[in-house]
Structure formats: C-alpha cells, structure tokens
Amino acid sequence: MNKKLVAVAVAGLLAAPLAAQAQTANVTLYGRLNLTLEGVSGSQTQAAGTSAPGQNVNRTVYRVSSNSSRLGVRGSESLGGGLSAIFQIESSINGDSGGGTLAGRETFVGLQGTWGTVKIGNFLAPYDDIHPIFGNVPTLTTSILSTAALWAQGSQSKINGAFDARLGNSIRYDSPRVGGFAGSIQLAAADTSNSTLTQQQNHAYVLSMGGFYANGPFQGGIAYEANTKVRCISCNDWAFSVAGNWNFGVAKIGGVWERLDYDVTGGSLTRNFWGISATVPIGPGEMYAFFGDAGDGSGPGGTSVGQVNAGNNTGAQQWTISYTYALSKRTLSYAGFVQTRNDSNARYNFNINPYEVVNGANASGFVVGLVHFF
C-alpha cells in the first residue's frame, strides 16, 4: 500500500507542471458552413451517349455547392517575454456531399512577438491578400460569386498558371503594423510532401511578397509572386497586382490592376486585368457590385497557359452583383448573380465550383446562400 501511495504522489508531482502548461494555452474550436443553391448555365460540348453527342448545347444545371466550408482548431501559448507559440489545424468540409480533407486548409505552427509572426506549414500566400481589398468580402470572396475568376487565374491549379493558391511546404513572415504599413513574404519549395509543386522537382519554388497599408477610410496593397520551375523545368512565371479601396461612408469603392507573365516557347505570354467594385449599405444589409476585364493574351501565336491564350478575342469580362443580410451575429444569408462573358477565343468560367464552357460561351449563375459561423 505504501508503494502505491508513493507512486501516486510521484505521478502527481510529474503531472503538475504539465497541467500548469496546459492552462497557459488558449485553444479554440471554430468553423463555418457555407452552402448555396445555384442555377448555372453555359454552352458545353455534349459527351458520347447524350442526345446530341459532339454538339455544343446550352445547358442549365441546378445544384447545391459547398463554398470554403471548414472546421479548425487554433491556439496559442505564452512563452514569456512577449513571445507566443501559435498553431492552427484547419480542414475542408464538403457540406454538400460529405467528407473533406484533414488539415487541407490553413495549417501551421509558428512564433509571434512584437517583431511579427513566423509560421511554417500550408497556407495562402501574400499575393492572395490583395483579393479582399477589391473583392466580394460581403460574400466571403467565395462561391461562384468569387471575384477571382479572372484575377490571378483563380480557377486554375498552380501547375496550370494560377497565382491564387494555398501552398504547402511554406515558411512565411508577417511584420507588425507600423503607422498603417505592414509587409509579408513567403517561400514555398518543392519536395515529396508538397502536392502543389511535386510536378516539377529540381528546386521548384514559389516566392510571394506583399506590402499593405490601412489607415482611416483607405486600404491598399501591392503584391508580387514568382513561380520558378513550377509549370515546367525552364518556366519562370510571375504576377504583379496593385489594389486599393476608399470608404466614403455611403459606399466603399475599390479597384485592382494585374499583370501576368508566363515563359512559353518562343518568348513570353502576358495578360493584363483590371477591375472596379462598390460595396453599398442598403437597408439592413450590403449590396456588392463588381466588373472586371481580362485583356487579350499577348505572345507567340498558339501559346496558352491555363485559360490565358495568345491572340485576338481571347479576353473576358466578369460581372457580379449580390446582396448580403446578416440574420444574426453568426448566421449570414446572401443572393447574387454572376456572369463571365468570354470573347470568341476564350473560355474562362467561375473561380469556385467551376462550370466549364466552350470557347466564346458565357458562364452564368444565380445563387442563394446561407452561412453559419461557430
């Protein structure tokens, strides 16, 4: 009996420091479900076995979609001297069909202090931080209403020329905000654990950086991202964006300009994009409207990267309008319309939950959404 008492006492002494450490950690379970009812339409080539195989037919599809739904846990621990350890594990949730990807979203461990934040893991790059400055923040910059259908080739994968992607195998530094200014830099390198970049080993990497300013009614940002040896062993692609908005009270007006540059056979393939947005409080909610224009691709004839093609009539425009109404502090509803209008030699579609169309066809969609945060 005495031996048992001694063992219990020793175990208690050993557990005490662990319990004390556990009490210093701040852990939060969080998430959101964002589901939409959609009617999407556009001209598609009919597959074999359909009523019109090989023909281009206008189709309308009604569906339920999950839009950046997630479940996560995050926390921090004070290490003393103003330094904290931070972590986050965020998984995607397929609210429409079930399932998801464990730790497939913003997942990292890092350190945070008065000098800024360093984190290591899988997360979006500073280039993506441009999007909320001009994008459809009232509808969470997601769903088919996403304003990254043309900007940054958002619907494409990294090896197809996208500059709006979550990058594994990353290390990122975010500076503290000083006088309204802040900066970020991130490096993502290829190895066997990075599904984004494993297509091209041999020292493939992505370097992304941005500078941001927010003070009073103005918010602005400038960002650059280089994809080195990502699409191919000799490809050095880059993107540059600048965006800003001004809140006039009765409306917030935003704008963006972007240039994409890809290495292709015989030279470079480039494309410019610009857009303008307005966020207007109306009644108990907010209206958001956006117009974006992607110009023709310029480069050697016949070249293409993702949805950017060289030549005349290869551009597109995106129109988006929505109205958002908060049912409570944690429940949001919205409705909207979006259309990607393609020139005769272009086939851009939606960013989130794409609906593929043939060259020259428009991808259109109506959406009603409900979001709950927890």
C-alpha positions as CSV (number, residue, x, y, z in Angstrom):
1,M,0.0,0.0,0.0
2,N,2.8,2.4,0.9
3,K,4.4,1.7,-2.5
4,K,1.2,2.6,-4.2
5,L,0.9,5.8,-2.3
6,V,4.4,6.8,-3.2
7,A,3.7,6.1,-6.9
8,V,0.6,8.2,-6.9
9,A,2.4,11.1,-5.2
10,V,5.3,10.9,-7.7
11,A,2.8,10.8,-10.6
12,G,1.0,13.9,-9.2
13,L,4.3,15.8,-8.9
14,L,5.2,15.0,-12.5
15,A,1.7,15.9,-13.8
16,A,1.6,19.3,-12.1
17,P,4.0,21.1,-14.5
18,L,2.1,19.6,-17.5
19,A,-1.2,20.8,-16.0
20,A,0.2,24.2,-15.5
21,Q,1.5,24.3,-19.0
22,A,-1.9,23.2,-20.4
23,Q,-3.6,26.1,-18.5
24,T,-1.4,28.6,-20.3
25,A,-2.6,27.5,-23.7
26,N,-5.6,29.2,-25.4
27,V,-7.3,26.7,-27.7
28,T,-10.4,27.4,-29.8
29,L,-12.5,25.2,-32.0
30,Y,-14.1,27.1,-34.9
31,G,-15.6,26.7,-38.3
32,R,-18.2,27.7,-40.8
33,L,-20.6,26.0,-43.2
34,N,-21.3,28.0,-46.4
35,L,-23.9,26.3,-48.7
36,T,-25.6,27.6,-51.8
37,L,-28.4,26.8,-54.1
38,E,-27.3,27.5,-57.6
39,G,-28.6,27.6,-61.2
40,V,-25.6,27.7,-63.6
41,S,-25.7,27.7,-67.4
42,G,-23.5,27.9,-70.4
43,S,-22.7,26.2,-73.7
44,Q,-21.0,22.8,-73.4
45,T,-19.9,20.1,-75.8
46,Q,-22.1,17.0,-75.2
47,A,-20.4,13.7,-74.4
48,A,-21.0,10.4,-76.2
49,G,-24.2,8.7,-75.1
50,T,-26.1,12.0,-74.8
51,S,-28.9,13.2,-77.0
52,A,-26.5,15.4,-79.1
53,P,-23.0,13.9,-78.9
54,G,-20.2,16.2,-80.1
55,Q,-22.6,19.2,-80.4
56,N,-22.4,22.4,-78.4
57,V,-25.6,22.8,-76.4
58,N,-26.7,25.4,-73.9
59,R,-27.4,23.7,-70.5
60,T,-28.7,24.8,-67.2
61,V,-27.8,22.8,-64.1
62,Y,-29.3,23.2,-60.6
63,R,-27.1,22.2,-57.8
64,V,-26.1,22.6,-54.2
65,S,-22.5,23.7,-53.5
66,S,-20.2,23.9,-50.5
67,N,-18.0,27.1,-50.6
68,S,-14.9,27.1,-48.5
69,S,-16.6,25.4,-45.6
70,R,-14.2,24.5,-42.8
71,L,-13.6,23.0,-39.3
72,G,-10.5,24.0,-37.4
73,V,-8.7,24.3,-34.1
74,R,-6.3,27.0,-33.2
75,G,-4.4,28.1,-30.2
76,S,-1.5,29.9,-28.6
77,E,0.8,29.6,-25.6
78,S,2.7,32.3,-23.9
79,L,6.4,31.6,-23.8
80,G,7.2,34.8,-21.8
81,G,8.9,38.0,-22.8
82,G,6.1,38.9,-25.2
83,L,6.7,35.7,-27.3
84,S,3.9,33.2,-28.0
85,A,3.8,29.9,-29.8
86,I,0.8,29.6,-32.2
87,F,-0.8,26.8,-34.1
88,Q,-3.7,26.0,-36.4
89,I,-5.1,22.9,-38.0
90,E,-7.9,23.6,-40.5
91,S,-9.8,21.0,-42.5
92,S,-12.0,21.5,-45.5
93,I,-15.7,20.3,-45.2
94,N,-17.8,19.2,-48.1
95,G,-21.1,20.3,-46.7
96,D,-23.0,19.4,-49.9
97,S,-21.9,15.8,-50.2
98,G,-20.0,14.9,-47.1
99,G,-16.3,14.3,-46.5
100,G,-13.4,16.8,-46.7
101,T,-9.6,16.9,-46.4
102,L,-8.0,16.8,-42.9
103,A,-5.6,19.8,-42.5
104,G,-6.2,20.7,-46.1
105,R,-6.6,24.4,-45.4
106,E,-4.7,26.9,-43.3
107,T,-2.5,24.6,-41.1
108,F,0.7,25.8,-39.4
109,V,2.8,26.2,-36.3
110,G,4.7,29.3,-35.6
111,L,6.0,32.1,-33.2
112,Q,4.6,35.5,-32.6
113,G,6.0,38.5,-30.9
114,T,6.3,42.3,-31.1
115,W,8.6,41.8,-34.1
116,G,5.9,40.0,-36.1
117,T,4.9,36.4,-36.9
118,V,6.7,33.5,-38.5
119,K,4.8,30.3,-39.4
120,I,5.5,27.1,-41.1
121,G,3.0,24.8,-42.9
122,N,0.3,25.0,-45.5
123,F,-1.5,28.3,-46.2
124,L,-2.3,31.1,-48.7
125,A,0.4,33.4,-49.9
126,P,0.7,37.2,-49.5
127,Y,-0.4,37.6,-53.1
128,D,-3.9,36.3,-52.1
129,D,-4.1,39.1,-49.5
130,I,-4.8,41.5,-52.4
131,H,-8.1,39.9,-53.1
132,P,-10.1,41.1,-50.1
133,I,-9.1,44.7,-50.9
134,F,-11.2,44.8,-54.1
135,G,-13.1,41.5,-53.9
136,N,-16.6,40.5,-52.7
137,V,-15.9,40.5,-48.9
138,P,-19.7,40.6,-48.0
139,T,-20.0,37.1,-49.6
140,L,-16.6,35.9,-48.1
141,T,-14.8,36.1,-51.5
142,T,-16.0,32.6,-52.3
143,S,-18.8,30.6,-54.2
144,I,-19.4,31.2,-57.9
145,L,-19.6,34.9,-57.0
146,S,-15.9,34.9,-56.3
147,T,-14.1,37.8,-57.9
148,A,-11.0,35.7,-58.7
149,A,-12.5,34.0,-61.8
150,L,-10.2,36.2,-64.0
151,W,-7.9,37.8,-61.5
152,A,-4.8,35.6,-60.8
153,Q,-6.4,32.7,-62.9
154,G,-8.1,31.7,-59.6
155,S,-9.9,28.7,-61.1
156,Q,-6.6,27.0,-62.2
157,S,-4.1,24.9,-60.3
158,K,-0.6,26.1,-59.6
159,I,0.9,24.0,-62.4
160,N,-1.6,25.5,-64.8
161,G,-0.6,29.0,-64.1
162,A,-2.6,30.1,-61.0
163,F,-1.3,32.8,-58.6
164,D,-4.1,32.4,-56.1
165,A,-3.4,29.1,-54.3
166,R,-2.7,27.6,-50.9
167,L,1.0,26.5,-50.7
168,G,2.3,23.6,-48.7
169,N,5.9,23.3,-47.5
170,S,5.9,27.0,-46.8
171,I,7.5,29.4,-44.4
172,R,6.0,32.9,-44.0
173,Y,6.9,36.1,-42.2
174,D,4.3,38.9,-41.4
175,S,5.6,42.1,-40.0
176,P,3.8,44.1,-37.3
177,R,1.7,47.0,-38.5
178,V,3.7,50.3,-38.2
179,G,1.9,53.6,-39.0
180,G,-0.6,51.7,-41.0
181,F,2.0,49.7,-43.0
182,A,2.7,46.0,-42.9
183,G,4.6,43.6,-45.1
184,S,4.6,39.8,-45.8
185,I,7.0,37.4,-47.5
186,Q,6.5,33.6,-48.1
187,L,8.6,30.9,-49.7
188,A,7.2,27.5,-50.7
189,A,9.6,24.9,-52.0
190,A,9.0,21.6,-53.7
191,D,9.5,18.3,-52.0
192,T,7.6,15.0,-51.9
193,S,5.2,16.4,-49.3
194,N,4.1,19.4,-51.4
195,S,1.3,18.3,-53.7
196,T,1.2,21.7,-55.3
197,L,4.8,21.6,-56.6
198,T,5.8,17.9,-56.9
199,Q,5.1,18.0,-60.6
200,Q,8.5,19.7,-61.0
201,Q,11.2,18.7,-58.5
202,N,14.7,20.1,-59.2
203,H,14.4,23.1,-56.9
204,A,11.0,24.4,-58.0
205,Y,9.7,27.1,-55.6
206,V,7.2,29.9,-55.2
207,L,8.2,33.3,-53.8
208,S,5.4,35.6,-52.8
209,M,5.6,39.0,-51.1
210,G,3.3,42.0,-50.4
211,G,3.1,45.4,-48.8
212,F,-0.2,46.7,-47.3
213,Y,-1.5,49.9,-45.9
214,A,-4.7,50.7,-43.9
215,N,-5.5,54.0,-42.3
216,G,-8.9,55.6,-41.8
217,P,-11.1,55.2,-44.9
218,F,-8.2,54.0,-47.2
219,Q,-6.8,50.5,-47.7
220,G,-4.3,49.5,-50.3
221,G,-1.8,46.8,-51.2
222,I,0.8,45.8,-53.7
223,A,2.0,42.2,-54.3
224,Y,4.3,40.1,-56.4
225,E,4.6,36.4,-56.9
226,A,7.1,34.3,-58.8
227,N,6.6,30.7,-59.8
228,T,10.0,29.3,-60.6
229,K,10.2,25.9,-62.4
230,V,6.6,25.1,-61.3
231,R,4.9,24.6,-64.7
232,C,8.0,23.2,-66.4
233,I,11.7,22.9,-65.7
234,S,12.5,26.1,-67.6
235,C,9.4,28.2,-66.7
236,N,9.8,31.3,-64.6
237,D,6.4,32.9,-64.3
238,W,5.3,36.0,-62.3
239,A,2.3,38.1,-61.4
240,F,2.0,41.6,-60.1
241,S,-1.1,43.2,-58.5
242,V,-2.0,46.6,-57.0
243,A,-5.3,47.3,-55.4
244,G,-7.0,49.9,-53.2
245,N,-10.3,51.0,-51.8
246,W,-11.8,54.1,-50.2
247,N,-14.7,54.0,-47.8
248,F,-16.8,57.1,-48.4
249,G,-19.4,56.1,-45.9
250,V,-22.3,55.8,-48.3
251,A,-20.2,53.4,-50.4
252,K,-16.8,51.8,-50.5
253,I,-15.2,51.9,-53.9
254,G,-12.3,49.5,-54.8
255,G,-10.1,48.9,-57.8
256,V,-7.4,46.4,-58.9
257,W,-4.8,46.1,-61.7
258,E,-2.8,43.0,-62.5
259,R,-0.2,41.7,-65.0
260,L,0.6,38.1,-65.6
261,D,3.7,36.9,-67.4
262,Y,4.5,33.3,-68.4
263,D,7.5,31.7,-70.0
264,V,6.4,29.9,-73.2
265,T,8.1,28.6,-76.3
266,G,9.3,31.5,-78.3
267,G,9.1,34.2,-75.6
268,S,6.6,35.4,-73.0
269,L,2.8,35.2,-72.8
270,T,1.3,38.2,-70.9
271,R,-2.1,39.4,-69.9
272,N,-3.4,42.5,-68.2
273,F,-6.5,42.7,-66.0
274,W,-8.4,45.5,-64.2
275,G,-11.5,45.7,-62.1
276,I,-13.7,48.0,-60.1
277,S,-16.0,47.3,-57.2
278,A,-18.6,49.0,-55.0
279,T,-19.9,48.0,-51.6
280,V,-23.0,49.9,-50.5
281,P,-25.0,49.6,-47.3
282,I,-28.7,49.3,-48.3
283,G,-31.3,48.8,-45.6
284,P,-30.3,46.1,-43.1
285,G,-27.7,44.6,-45.5
286,E,-25.0,45.3,-48.1
287,M,-25.0,45.3,-51.9
288,Y,-21.8,44.4,-53.7
289,A,-21.1,45.0,-57.4
290,F,-18.0,44.2,-59.4
291,F,-16.8,44.5,-63.0
292,G,-13.5,43.0,-64.2
293,D,-11.9,42.9,-67.6
294,A,-9.1,40.5,-68.7
295,G,-7.5,41.6,-71.9
296,D,-6.3,39.5,-74.8
297,G,-3.2,37.4,-74.2
298,S,-0.1,38.8,-75.9
299,G,2.7,36.4,-77.0
300,P,3.8,33.9,-79.6
301,G,0.8,32.6,-81.7
302,G,-0.9,29.4,-80.4
303,T,0.6,29.6,-76.9
304,S,-1.6,29.3,-73.8
305,V,-1.2,28.8,-70.1
306,G,-4.3,27.8,-68.2
307,Q,-7.1,30.0,-69.6
308,V,-4.8,32.7,-70.9
309,N,-4.4,32.4,-74.7
310,A,-2.3,34.4,-77.1
311,G,-4.2,36.3,-79.9
312,N,-7.2,38.4,-80.7
313,N,-10.5,37.9,-78.9
314,T,-9.0,35.9,-76.0
315,G,-10.2,38.2,-73.2
316,A,-13.2,38.1,-70.9
317,Q,-15.3,40.2,-68.6
318,Q,-16.8,39.3,-65.2
319,W,-20.0,40.9,-63.8
320,T,-21.0,40.2,-60.2
321,I,-23.8,41.6,-58.1
322,S,-25.0,40.4,-54.7
323,Y,-27.0,41.4,-51.6
324,T,-26.0,40.1,-48.1
325,Y,-28.1,40.1,-45.0
326,A,-27.0,39.1,-41.5
327,L,-29.7,37.1,-39.8
328,S,-27.6,37.2,-36.6
329,K,-24.0,37.7,-35.4
330,R,-23.2,34.1,-36.6
331,T,-25.6,33.5,-39.5
332,L,-25.4,35.2,-42.9
333,S,-27.6,35.0,-45.9
334,Y,-27.0,36.2,-49.4
335,A,-28.2,36.1,-53.0
336,G,-26.5,37.1,-56.2
337,F,-25.8,36.8,-59.9
338,V,-22.5,36.3,-61.8
339,Q,-21.6,36.1,-65.4
340,T,-18.2,35.5,-67.1
341,R,-18.6,36.9,-70.6
342,N,-16.0,35.3,-72.9
343,D,-14.7,36.7,-76.2
344,S,-14.8,34.3,-79.2
345,N,-11.5,32.6,-78.4
346,A,-11.7,32.5,-74.6
347,R,-13.3,30.0,-72.1
348,Y,-13.0,31.4,-68.6
349,N,-15.5,30.2,-66.0
350,F,-16.1,30.5,-62.3
351,N,-13.3,30.5,-59.6
352,I,-15.0,28.3,-57.0
353,N,-17.0,25.3,-58.3
354,P,-16.3,25.9,-62.0
355,Y,-18.7,25.3,-64.8
356,E,-16.7,24.5,-67.9
357,V,-17.9,26.1,-71.2
358,V,-16.8,26.1,-74.8
359,N,-14.8,29.0,-76.4
360,G,-16.9,32.1,-76.7
361,A,-19.7,30.9,-74.4
362,N,-20.7,32.8,-71.2
363,A,-20.8,31.1,-67.8
364,S,-23.7,32.5,-65.8
365,G,-25.2,31.7,-62.4
366,F,-27.8,32.7,-59.9
367,V,-27.1,31.8,-56.2
368,V,-28.8,31.9,-52.9
369,G,-26.6,31.1,-49.9
370,L,-26.7,30.5,-46.1
371,V,-23.6,30.6,-43.9
372,H,-23.3,29.7,-40.2
373,F,-20.1,30.5,-38.2
374,F,-19.2,28.7,-35.0
